[in-house]
């Protein structure tokens, strides 16, 4: 029987490893894989992750990038690093696209501001000036929240593209609002940049927690792994976006610190 393992990969920040370990512990309890591990990096995924990836012994490894939506790291650097895995890699979609995350966002918002026609939700994402993934994910959850919740409006904004976070309070049509950061973990963005840009000290907007260790995030991760298993078992070959990334991205001599990772 083929051995299987799960690897959760994330950028290192205060609390990141503990957060990933929380989700990993739940996955160990609810999945039948042979192991669940975590790996973090600071700046250079290829150089920093390669030793950890080379040590994986399972024949099939499900790798989950622990971000809300794809970034440059998850579409270029991490796929390149995954060529170091000795076994077969099934690279998964970030968990932020899952319908389960909409429920987490609704719960985060509801903890701060009761759903009501006179209240709004402000979804805050990192954004990107060149890639569509952050906007696509944010718009997806905004649309679902708008259709499924009792809030009067759902507004989206971004740190790195328009509509900008700084303009969010002027785009809110209600007297009360709650801003929910669409981020898996805490970071400088969630703890300083977003609160400052929203000018929370002016009142009118309260601030909710990121997704963090909510069980719904674990549900999203587990769901993505089951989807990958289903794709593997399909009678016809199906190539996902993530599978195409691992097939085409490879380390080069200039990755990381300029040295070959091998």
SULUR-V772693 format. One line per field, one symbol per residue. ss: DSSP state (H for helix, E for strand, L for the rest). phi: phi as a letter, one per 30 degrees, with the letter a starting at -180 (. if undefined). psi: psi as a letter, one per 40 degrees, with the letter a starting at -180 (. if undefined). A space follows every 50 residues. Layout:
ss->???
phi->???
psi->???
This chain:
ss->LLLEEEEEEEELLLLHHHHHHHHHHHHHHHLLLLEEEEEEELLLHHHHHH HHHHLLLLLEEEEEELLLLLLHHHHHHHHHHHHHLLLEEEEELLHHHLHH HHHHHHHHHHHHLLLLLLEEEEEEELLLLLLLHHHHHHHHHHHHHHHHLL LLEEEEEELLLLLEHHHHHHHLLLLEEEEEELLLLLLHHHHHHHHHHHLH HHLLEEELLLLLLLHHHHHHHHHHHHHHHHHHLLLLLLLLHHHHHHHHLL LLLLLLLLLLLL
phi->.ddbbcbccbddadiddddddddddddddcccddabbbbbbcbbedddde edddddcddbbcccddbdaebeedcbddedddddddcdccdcdedddded dedddddddddcbdeadcbbccdcbdiadbcddddedddedddddddccc ddabccabdcadddeeceddcddcdbabccddbdbdaeddcbddedddhe ddiibcbcdddhceedddeddddddddddddddddcdbcdeddddddccb dbdcdicjcddc
psi->hhiiihhhhihhiheddddddddddddddeifieihiihiiddgdddddd ddddeheidhhhhhhgidiiaddeecdddddeeehdahhhhiiieeeidd ddddddddddddhhhideiihhhhidiiediedddddddddddddddeie idihhiiideiihiddeddeeheidiihhhhgidiiiddddddddddefd eeidhihiiadbfhddddddddddddddddddeidihhhiddddddddhi iideibeeihe.
